[in-house]
């Protein structure tokens, strides 16, 4: 499904690799939880086709993926929730591995936006040529060999668990002085190509030749990302589309409404959600709660618990507003950071624990959400987008979405098949 300009590295050899794979269950609500997934059966060992220098390998379809099914006439839509992580990497805090375990415990699939430079050791930083910056520059630095190994281990496991590995691009440049908001579409293409290259060549850059490859072809798996500081979407979209992306989650100030597309690319913005006890809303991201609470990552320790509770309660309030109203997907963004004593990490974990096990709720990846949206009747999506924030249809879902799907050959129609679809602080760390 990648665009023509999205080049896949050549396959050079093959080796046996045992892999656990999952057959997706029906995409309905039920005991399987998020996405209606059933337990994944064991798959026999298969030939893993190594790609490039062996940093990645094609091992077949990703495990634990739900089947995207078109809504039946009059059927109430599922309540989707996407928990996503910017700059995903494993360091001494071990938050990547921790939240992988949280996701498995509460049947939540999540999107991990990898910063490409987290797979590039500092000794090889000259391999990065960032737009509008000197070769080897990065505002978030680079990794070391051990950090690359640890991050690769978590990426491998996350993908096998059914999670998505998206991109947070590379050097995290923000602001007017050469930041991503000033980049042209061609410069964005270069950044995306380099992000892919760092994933596909981490063995060469680290010398870790004996490590297992990542079990996927990143040029095919990479279908979306989130820009640093939520800047630059206007020029990112044409570049992302040319590179085969299906969605983008870089815009700010979104509301809890059903998503729409920008030039054929799904727009999944962070959303304005309640800040309990305050008269304003803020974006659904840990950093934005921090910005409105303390303005620093090391605020008053006496306030840490209260700030975390405020974020947790805000996420749950946003969820309740959607679930009882228009059932628009809730989008949440986070960072693997221990800001203000780690209170936001505890808040997000508690929100996952509270939300994801609920009946009819599907905690999914952006890619899985795009799959579901692509499978729907466009007329039904238009009706969903017409509902206001928190507004359920008058007379109930049965009447509001009673229009049947009638286009011959459309996904879900007869003969068709599902497609695989204070002021608010607007910035992001």
Secondary structure, 3 states (H helix, E strand, C coil): CCCCCCCCCCEEEEEEECCCCCCCCCCCCCCCCHHHCCCCCCCCCEEEEEECCCCEEECCCCCCCCCCCCCCCCCCCCEEEEEEEEEECCCCCCHHHHHHHHHHHCCCCCEEEECHHHHCEHHHHHHCCCCCCCCCCCCCCCECHHHHHHHHHHHHHHHHCCCEEEECCCCCCCCCCCCHHHCCHHHHHHHHHHHHHHHHCHHHHHCCCCCCCECCCHHHHCCEECCHHHCCHHHHHHHHHHCCCCEECCCCCECCCCCEEECCEEECCCEEEECCCCCCEEECEHHHHHHHHCCCCCCCHHHHHHHHHHHHHHHHHHHHHHHHCCCCCEEEEEECCCHHHHHHHHHHHHHHHHHCCCCCEEECCHHHHHHHHHCCCHHHHHHHHCCCCCCCCCCCHHHHCCCCCCCCCCCCCCCCCCCCCCCCCCCCC
